Amino acid sequence: MGISQKCKAVKRLFILGLASSITTVGHAQEWLISGTIYTGAQAMDGINAAPQVVEAVVIRDGVFHYTGDLETAKDLVGGEHQRIELGTNIAYPGFIEGHGHLASLGRALNHIDLTVADSYQDVIEQVARAVEKAPPGKLIEGRGWHQSKWSELPTPNINGFPTHHALSQISPHHPVVLGHANGHSALVNAAAMALLSITSATTAPAGGVIVRDADGEPTGILHENAVGLTSALTALTEASAREAILTAQEHAFSWGITGFHDAGAGAVEIAAQRALDQEGLLKLRLYTMVNAQDTQLVSHWLAQAPIIASGNSRFTLASFKVVMDGALGSRTAWLHAPYTDDPSTLGVQTYDAARLTQLMSRAATNGWQVNTHAIGDKANTEVLDAIEAISAPAQDHRYRIEHSQHVQADDIQRFADLGVTASIQSIHLSSDRPWAIDRLGEARIQREAYRWRSFLDAGVALANGTDVPVEPINPIANFYAAVTRKTLAGQPRDGFEATQRLTRAQALASMTLWNAHAGFSEQSTGSITKGKRADMTVLTQDIMAIPEPSLLATQVFMTLVDGEIVYERGTHQLPK
């Protein structure tokens, strides 16, 4: 059964509002764009159909006025129109980042980039260089380290994780907070722990872990909710949030991203996003999820109706983001059976199941969506149980499970039966699969992990993102991972569990129309269709046809949002 057959009828008023919100919004320019243009229009109703290609579009007042043949397009435009001939470049529907962290991306661009570190010694050397340049006492922040990707284990280590001692030695007077690549762990030095009053007597918050050595002393490693202990040093102000959001927006445009699902924003970030939108500075189409770990913030927004973008607005706030478990890298993803490489643990539950059911029930009253982070198979089961307990057949809640990374076979069908969207990140397979097999073992990883085609075959709606800044926002790499199931180095030759790869049409849909569907905006975005917002991504190559080895060489040539050119290669700084 196809995805469109599984999706229930939309009955929420704000969704109907989205479908009818396409009006003239101050875009006086008329564009005629010609060349090879993939519309993506067939993706919801025919996921196995050949991609639809047209040779011209007309954009008027920020909306697609016509899609089809060039001669007809020429007859439709007025004398004052502007023309773009794509030449060898290829146009696609605007890429939508289906799951990322906008302010965190902006901050990561301005902090130490630890994604390139090959060892703990590399991390130490990068921090040492930052310390040399920093004024006394200044906080040093970095992000992106991952001990499972290092070429050698740190010495000493606890379950593969480093301790703070080497870090504290090179930075005795500057507090240091280094975020793990997965966003679920952090490493802090002695100076930071002193400021935060983290000692051997400190009790970890519920759903969090303070890693300790054999003597009971904190090692500097914090997992899950314990990472929140660093907020006294790292918390955003509205000014720093604005700066981070604008930095992230420009970076997103340079990668062809026209829409962004922000997976868990706090009060300061939401305030900054709203202000930027009201000032006309938010150009990125933003679908923000309220951080449901903040009970006070949840109570505030549950009492109100969602905020839905209309007219010139680009900001939608219509969902909550719950975190049910951790991540595989830190062995905090919640499993039914113990970790293969550490039989002493099943992972960490970070949100109470009864509390989740209550939130879903309350959220439905005012039409809020609930999206729940679940990586481990136990976490996925618990979320599905909660949805089953409260889901009303007459409503289209369109619940999402973010990551849906390790799911038992029976639960895949439950996704379909309950109308739950599996929000995946195909790039995680490229980065994580080489070491994730150690966590789950061969049998489990082959049977239950990264089951993208199994979801589609069961009739489950997919969304796709990068989880930036956990991974780079690069949509080309995400596409490559989806269609090859290989590392970005092209290994293994036949791909990991190759029967689960997506076709190119499916991969494109997962980054465009299916993401729009996951955010209730498929009536206005996600494909190049008459009447929809004129969001387009123009690439230097035809990713639907070029040989697989050439995919990663593709670059972004142009990005348009509402018919406005927000990025053009050669006139803007290229992405890092």
FENWO-V352392 format. One line per field, one symbol per residue. psi: psi as a letter, one per 20 degrees, with the letter a starting at -180 (. if undefined). burial: + if it has 24 or more other ideal C-beta (glycine too) atoms within 12 Angstrom, else -. A space follows every 50 residues. Layout:
psi=???
burial=???
This chain:
psi=prghhhprppiphhghgghjjorpkjnhqpqopqboophjhihhimijqq pppriqqpppkjqohqpcqgggghhhqrijrqpoohciqpqrqpppoioa oghhggghhjapojhipirhhggghggghhhhiqqpipppqrqiqohiiq iqqqorqokiqrrighghgimhipqpoopqhijjrqpqrhgghghiloah ippqqpjrpopqahjjqpiippqcihhihihhhiqqrhghggggghghgh gghijjphqpoommqaggggggggghghijiohpopopppoiinhghghg hhirqqppprciqjppojrqoqohacqhhjkipoqhqqphjniiqjappj pphhhgggggghhhgjkqqppppogqhgggggghggghhipphiqnhlqq opglhopqghhghhgghikpponrnhhhgghhhhihhhghqggghhhiql mghhgghikppqrpaikpjgqqiohghggghhihlrrijkqrgjqpmhij qqrhgggghiiehhhgghjkkiiirirnqpirqmpqpprirniihqqgii giipqphqpppkjpoippphirpqq.
burial=--+--+++-+-+-++-++--++--+-+-++++++++++++++++--+--- ++++++++++++++++++-+--+--++---+--+-+--++++++++++++ +++++++++-+++++-+-++-+++-+++-++-------++++++++++++ ---+--++++++++++++-++--++++++++++++++++++++--+-+-- ---+--++++++-----+++++++++++++--++-+---+++-+++++++ ++++++++++++++++++++++++-++----+++++++++++++--++-- ++---++++--+++++++++++++++++++++++++--+--+--++++++ +-+-++++++--++--++++++++++++++++++++++-++---++++++ ++++++++--++-+++-++++++++++++++++-+++-++---++--+++ ++++++++++++++++++++++++++++++++++++++------+++--+ +++++++++++++++++++++++++++++-++++++++++++++---+-- ++-++++++++++++++-+-----+-
